[in-house]
Amino acid sequence: MILEICEKGALKTHIMYKCNLNSKQMDHYLNFLENQRLIEMDKREPYAKRPLYITTGLGQKYIRAYKQIEKLFK
């Protein structure tokens, strides 16, 4: 779900509220997804106070694959 929210870019607080997570959980998931290179912080504005998180190409590929697998089980 986080990957889909970040497809067009999303602030950390928006992701947190849409996924119903607390800040500690949010940090854990964002770190995991960044380490897996599925999301990244928007590098266009390096000094932005509130960076956007964006789904990477690899993350988009993962979403497509997940949706195909999901269809098999419906």
C-alpha positions as CSV (number, residue, x, y, z in Angstrom):
1,M,0.0,0.0,0.0
2,I,2.8,2.4,0.8
3,L,4.3,1.9,-2.6
4,E,1.0,2.8,-4.3
5,I,0.6,5.9,-2.2
6,C,4.1,7.0,-3.2
7,E,3.7,6.5,-6.9
8,K,3.1,10.3,-7.5
9,G,5.0,11.4,-4.4
10,A,3.7,11.7,-0.9
11,L,4.7,13.3,2.4
12,K,5.6,11.1,5.3
13,T,2.6,12.3,7.3
14,H,0.2,11.5,4.4
15,I,1.6,8.0,4.1
16,M,1.3,7.5,7.9
17,Y,-2.3,8.6,8.0
18,K,-3.4,6.6,5.0
19,C,-1.8,3.5,6.3
20,N,-2.9,4.0,9.9
21,L,0.6,3.7,11.3
22,N,2.3,5.5,14.2
23,S,5.6,7.3,13.6
24,K,7.8,4.5,14.9
25,Q,6.1,2.0,12.6
26,M,6.3,4.5,9.7
27,D,10.1,4.9,10.2
28,H,10.6,1.2,10.2
29,Y,8.6,0.6,7.0
30,L,10.2,3.6,5.2
31,N,13.7,2.4,6.1
32,F,12.9,-1.1,4.9
33,L,11.5,0.1,1.6
34,E,14.4,2.5,1.0
35,N,16.9,-0.2,1.8
36,Q,15.2,-2.5,-0.8
37,R,15.2,0.4,-3.3
38,L,11.4,0.3,-3.7
39,I,11.0,4.0,-2.6
40,E,13.3,7.0,-2.4
41,M,13.2,10.5,-1.2
42,D,12.6,13.1,-3.9
43,K,16.1,14.4,-4.7
44,R,14.9,17.3,-6.8
45,E,14.8,19.5,-3.7
46,P,17.6,18.4,-1.4
47,Y,16.9,21.2,1.1
48,A,13.2,20.8,1.3
49,K,11.9,20.7,4.9
50,R,9.4,18.0,4.1
51,P,10.7,15.6,1.5
52,L,8.4,13.6,-0.7
53,Y,8.7,9.8,-0.9
54,I,8.4,8.4,-4.4
55,T,8.1,4.8,-5.7
56,T,11.1,3.8,-7.8
57,G,11.1,2.0,-11.0
58,L,11.8,-1.2,-9.1
59,G,8.9,-0.4,-6.8
60,Q,6.5,0.1,-9.7
61,K,7.7,-3.2,-11.2
62,Y,6.9,-4.9,-7.8
63,I,3.4,-3.3,-7.7
64,R,2.6,-4.7,-11.2
65,A,3.9,-8.2,-10.3
66,Y,2.0,-8.2,-7.0
67,K,-1.3,-7.2,-8.8
68,Q,-0.8,-10.0,-11.3
69,I,-0.3,-12.6,-8.5
70,E,-3.3,-11.1,-6.7
71,K,-5.5,-11.7,-9.8
72,L,-4.5,-15.4,-9.7
73,F,-6.0,-15.8,-6.2
74,K,-9.3,-14.1,-7.0
